[in-house]
Amino acid sequence: MIRREYDLLHPRLTVVPVVGGPRPAIDAAPGRTVVGHAELAVAMEAVADRRRAALRDRIAELEAGLHAAADELADAEAVADQRRADRDAFADAARWVESLPEAAAAERDRTAAAEAELVERLRADREAARALDRVLDQRASADAAIAEARRQLAALRSTGDDPARERAAGELAAQAASVEARLTEAEDQARARSEQTKRDVGETERELERLAREQRDRLARLAGLVDCLPGEARPPHDGDPLHHVATIATGLRGLAGVVDGELVGLQAEVDRRRAGCDERRRQVDGARLALDRIAPEDAAQALADLVTGVTEGLVVLDDVVAAEGHEDGLLRALEASEASAPLVLLTSDPTVLGWAIDLPADRGALAGPRTVDLLTATASPATASPGGHR
């Protein structure tokens, strides 16, 4: 007696060893659903497309999270940077306060020197003004005398052609011109000297104003620093904070220490947010890479979809496991799937055959190679009765 087809097959999964090369036309027999390389590739692409669509939504979600994390990191860094700048500013201010006594002494010396110079330059300016007045007076008197001399010369020249008088008139005219030139030069020099002394006075006055302004600014800044201190660290109010620079500097260094303590926690927060940002960036990068490849789980899901989508007849898997290079995932999918129709896996891969030998009895079995001849028979599942004989 010959046992029928379904008597020879495991009710769930039968693994049949085959050899390479042409095989009988299994798909020509009725009641067969054959899954080959092409069918699995199409199914894998469909699974990958569904995964990519979900992955694109996930990428958009991850990118939004990444942007939010980057903004939070930037905010945390800005806070830490500001407090770091505050700490440095307090430390710098303490050093500046400690330098004030020396700076004030130097400023007093510069002010005293400028005031002495101003006195000297005012004296020189007054002398230059008096000298200019004298020159102007001399010039006025000389101008009147020269004008009278020229009038007389004109009268002499009009009396006739006397050579002696002509010579005398010429000599007198030359003397008048010489005197006039000397007086003009003296006036120019006196004016230049007077203008220079006025510029010198203005320069010294501006220097004194600058020194006074620096002193006011210094005191104003010192008063502002005192206001920054907590009440217990402030010096007594005696009208001159320069008397308490050590107390003020100590208070400022205390503030710098407080901020330095805050920075420990702020920097830890920055590091935490940066690590979170880096992790989100890695997730985005990984998800983007996954868009461009077929994942091993895509092949396993595609095979599971194919075998569970058939409810009648036989599902014949034509050496698809070894061909796709995803043996582990595909084999696990076959072992775990709950197909409605019996499965027959044709394989020439020794690894797959070894896996079939170790299958639990309720999950599948390894059949002999002659079983492939049976699968080409024309009998359909509808006419074959499990356990029947002919």
C-alpha positions in Angstrom: 0.0 0.0 0.0 1.1 3.6 -0.8 0.4 6.2 1.7 -1.2 9.4 0.4 0.5 12.8 0.3 -0.9 14.2 3.6 0.0 11.1 5.4 3.6 11.7 4.6 3.7 15.3 5.7 3.9 16.8 9.1 0.7 18.6 9.9 2.5 21.8 10.6 6.0 21.9 8.9 7.9 19.4 6.8 11.5 20.1 5.7 12.5 18.3 2.5 16.1 18.1 1.4 16.7 18.8 -2.3 19.6 19.2 -4.6 20.5 22.2 -6.7 19.5 22.4 -10.3 16.1 21.9 -12.0 13.3 20.3 -10.0 9.9 19.0 -10.9 7.3 21.7 -11.4 5.8 21.6 -8.0 3.7 24.7 -8.7 1.9 22.8 -11.5 0.2 20.6 -9.1 -3.2 21.7 -7.8 -3.6 23.0 -4.3 0.0 24.4 -4.0 1.0 27.8 -3.0 4.7 28.1 -3.9 6.8 30.8 -2.2 10.1 31.3 -4.0 12.8 34.0 -4.0 10.7 36.5 -6.0 7.6 36.1 -3.8 9.6 36.5 -0.7 11.4 39.6 -2.1 8.1 41.3 -3.0 6.7 40.5 0.5 9.9 41.8 2.1 9.7 45.1 0.2 6.0 45.5 1.2 7.0 44.9 4.9 9.9 47.3 4.5 7.6 49.9 3.0 5.2 49.6 6.0 8.1 49.8 8.4 9.6 52.8 6.6 6.3 54.7 6.7 6.1 54.1 10.5 9.8 54.9 10.7 9.4 58.2 9.0 6.8 59.2 11.5 9.2 58.1 14.2 12.0 60.1 12.7 9.8 63.2 12.6 9.0 62.6 16.3 12.6 62.0 17.2 13.8 65.1 15.2 11.2 67.2 17.1 12.5 65.8 20.3 16.1 66.5 19.2 15.3 70.1 18.4 13.6 70.6 21.7 16.5 68.9 23.5 19.0 71.1 21.6 17.0 74.2 22.6 17.0 73.0 26.3 20.8 72.4 26.0 21.4 75.9 24.6 19.3 77.4 27.4 21.2 75.4 30.1 24.5 76.4 28.5 23.5 80.1 28.4 22.6 80.0 32.1 25.9 78.3 33.0 27.8 80.7 30.8 26.1 83.7 32.5 26.8 82.4 36.0 30.4 81.6 35.0 30.7 85.2 33.8 29.2 86.4 37.0 31.7 84.4 39.0 34.6 85.8 37.0 33.2 89.3 37.3 33.1 89.1 41.1 36.6 87.8 41.2 37.9 90.5 38.9 36.0 93.1 40.9 37.7 91.9 44.1 41.1 92.3 42.5 40.1 95.7 41.3 39.0 96.8 44.7 42.2 95.6 46.3 44.1 97.8 43.7 42.2 100.9 44.6 44.5 102.3 47.4 47.5 102.3 45.1 45.4 103.7 42.2 44.0 106.4 44.4 47.5 107.4 45.6 48.7 107.5 42.0 45.7 109.6 41.1 46.4 112.1 43.9 50.0 112.5 42.6 48.8 113.1 39.1 46.2 115.6 40.3 48.7 117.5 42.4 51.1 117.6 39.4 48.4 118.8 37.1 47.3 121.5 39.5 50.8 122.7 39.9 51.2 122.7 36.1 48.0 124.6 35.8 49.2 127.3 38.1 52.4 127.6 36.1 50.6 127.7 32.8 48.1 130.3 34.0 51.1 132.5 35.1 52.7 132.0 31.7 49.4 132.8 30.0 49.0 136.0 32.0 52.6 137.0 31.1 52.0 136.2 27.4 48.9 138.3 27.5 50.7 141.3 29.1 53.6 140.9 26.5 51.0 141.0 23.7 49.4 144.1 25.1 52.8 145.8 25.3 53.6 144.8 21.7 50.2 146.1 20.6 50.8 149.4 22.4 54.2 149.7 20.8 52.7 148.9 17.5 50.0 151.5 17.9 52.6 154.2 18.8 54.9 153.2 16.0 52.1 153.1 13.5 51.3 156.7 14.4 54.9 157.8 14.2 55.4 156.0 10.9 52.2 157.6 9.5 53.5 161.1 10.5 56.9 160.4 9.0 55.4 159.3 5.7 53.3 162.5 5.6 56.4 164.6 6.1 58.2 162.6 3.4 55.4 163.2 1.0 55.7 167.0 1.8 59.5 167.0 1.2 59.2 165.2 -2.1 56.7 167.7 -3.3 59.0 170.8 -2.8 61.2 170.2 -5.8 64.1 168.2 -7.2 66.6 168.4 -4.4 68.9 165.3 -4.6 69.9 165.6 -0.9 66.3 165.7 0.2 65.4 162.8 -2.1 68.2 160.7 -0.5 67.1 161.7 3.1 63.5 160.9 2.2 64.5 157.5 0.8 66.5 156.6 3.9 63.6 157.6 6.2 61.1 155.5 4.2 63.4 152.5 4.5 63.8 153.0 8.3 60.0 153.2 8.6 59.5 150.0 6.6 62.1 148.2 8.8 60.5 149.3 12.0 57.1 148.3 10.8 58.4 144.9 9.8 60.0 144.3 13.2 56.8 145.4 15.0 54.7 143.0 12.8 57.0 140.1 13.6 57.0 141.0 17.3 53.2 141.1 17.3 52.9 137.7 15.5 55.3 136.1 18.0 53.4 137.6 20.9 50.1 136.4 19.6 51.5 132.9 18.9 52.9 132.7 22.4 49.6 133.9 23.9 47.6 131.4 21.9 49.9 128.6 22.9 49.7 129.4 26.6 45.9 129.4 26.3 46.0 125.9 24.7 48.4 124.7 27.4 45.9 126.0 30.1 43.0 124.3 28.4 44.9 121.0 28.1 45.8 121.0 31.8 42.2 121.9 32.8 40.9 119.0 30.7 43.4 116.6 32.3 42.2 117.7 35.7 38.6 117.2 34.6 39.5 113.7 33.4 41.2 112.8 36.7 38.1 114.1 38.6 35.8 112.1 36.3 37.8 108.9 36.8 37.7 109.5 40.6 33.9 109.9 40.4 33.5 106.8 38.2 35.7 104.8 40.5 33.7 105.8 43.6 30.4 105.1 41.8 31.6 101.6 40.7 32.8 100.9 44.3 29.4 102.0 45.7 27.7 99.7 43.2 29.8 96.8 44.3 29.0 97.5 47.9 25.3 97.3 47.0 25.8 93.8 45.5 27.0 92.5 48.9 24.7 90.9 51.4 24.0 93.1 54.4 26.3 91.3 56.7 29.3 91.6 54.3 28.9 95.4 53.8 31.3 97.9 55.3 30.1 100.5 57.8 28.8 103.8 56.3 31.5 106.3 57.1 31.3 108.3 53.9 34.5 106.8 52.3 34.3 103.2 51.1 38.0 103.4 50.2 38.7 102.9 53.9 37.2 99.4 53.7 38.5 97.9 50.5 39.6 94.7 52.3 36.1 94.1 53.6 34.6 94.8 50.2 37.0 92.5 48.4 36.4 89.7 50.9 32.6 90.0 50.3 33.1 89.9 46.5 35.2 86.8 46.7 32.5 85.2 48.9 30.0 85.9 46.2 32.3 84.4 43.6 32.5 81.3 45.8 28.7 81.0 46.0 28.4 81.2 42.3 31.2 78.7 41.8 29.2 76.3 43.9 26.1 76.9 41.8 28.1 76.1 38.7 28.7 72.5 39.8 25.0 71.8 39.5 24.5 73.9 36.4 27.4 72.1 34.6 25.9 68.8 35.7 22.6 69.9 34.1 24.4 70.9 30.9 26.2 67.5 30.8 22.9 65.7 31.4 21.1 67.6 28.6 24.1 67.2 26.2 24.0 63.5 26.8 20.3 63.4 26.2 20.8 65.4 23.0 23.5 63.1 21.8 21.4 60.1 22.5 18.5 61.6 20.5 20.9 62.4 17.7 22.1 58.8 17.6 18.5 57.6 17.5 17.7 59.9 14.6 20.8 58.8 12.7 20.0 55.1 13.4 16.5 55.6 12.2 17.6 57.3 9.0 20.0 54.5 8.3 17.3 52.0 8.7 15.2 53.7 6.0 17.7 52.7 3.3 18.1 48.9 4.1 16.1 45.8 4.4 16.2 44.8 8.0 16.5 41.1 9.0 13.2 41.3 10.8 11.6 42.5 7.5 12.4 39.1 5.9 11.1 37.2 8.9 7.9 39.2 9.0 7.4 38.8 5.2 7.8 35.0 5.5 5.4 34.9 8.4 2.9 37.0 6.5 3.2 34.7 3.4 2.7 31.4 5.3 -0.1 32.6 7.5 -2.0 34.2 4.6 -2.8 30.8 3.0 -5.7 28.9 4.5 -6.1 25.9 2.1 -3.8 23.5 0.4 -0.1 23.3 0.9 2.4 26.1 1.2 5.7 25.2 -0.5 8.8 27.3 0.4 11.2 26.7 -2.4 14.7 27.0 -0.8 14.0 30.6 0.3 15.8 30.4 3.7 19.4 29.9 2.4 18.9 32.2 -0.6 18.1 35.3 1.4 21.0 35.2 3.9 18.7 35.7 6.9 18.6 32.1 8.0 18.3 32.6 11.8 15.5 35.1 11.6 13.6 33.1 8.9 14.0 29.8 10.7 12.7 31.4 14.0 9.8 32.8 12.1 8.9 29.4 10.6 9.2 27.7 14.0 7.0 30.3 15.7 4.4 30.9 13.0 0.9 29.4 13.3 0.0 28.8 9.7 -3.5 27.5 8.7 -2.1 25.3 5.9 0.7 22.8 6.2 4.1 24.1 5.3 6.8 22.3 3.2 10.3 23.8 3.2 12.5 22.6 0.3 16.1 23.3 1.2 19.6 22.4 0.1 21.3 24.2 3.0 23.0 21.9 5.5 22.4 24.5 8.3 18.7 24.4 7.7 18.7 20.6 7.5 20.5 20.5 10.9 17.9 22.9 12.3 15.1 20.6 11.0 16.6 17.6 12.7 16.4 19.4 16.1 12.9 20.6 15.7 10.5 19.6 18.4 8.1 16.9 17.3 5.1 19.2 17.5 6.7 22.0 15.5 7.9 20.1 12.4 9.9 17.2 11.0 12.5 16.3 8.4 11.3 14.2 5.5 13.2 12.1 2.9 14.2 13.6 -0.4 11.7 11.4 -2.3 9.0 13.5 -0.8 9.6 16.2 -3.5 8.4 13.7 -6.1 5.2 13.3 -4.2 4.7 17.1 -4.2 4.5 17.0 -8.0 1.5 14.7 -7.9 -1.7 16.0 -9.3 -3.8 15.0 -6.3 -5.4 18.1 -4.6 -6.0 18.6 -0.9 -9.7 18.4 -1.6 -9.5 14.8 -2.9 -6.8 13.5 -0.5 -7.9 12.3 2.9 -5.4 12.4 5.7 -4.6 8.8 6.8 -6.3 7.3 3.7 -4.8 4.5 1.5 -5.0 3.6 -2.1 
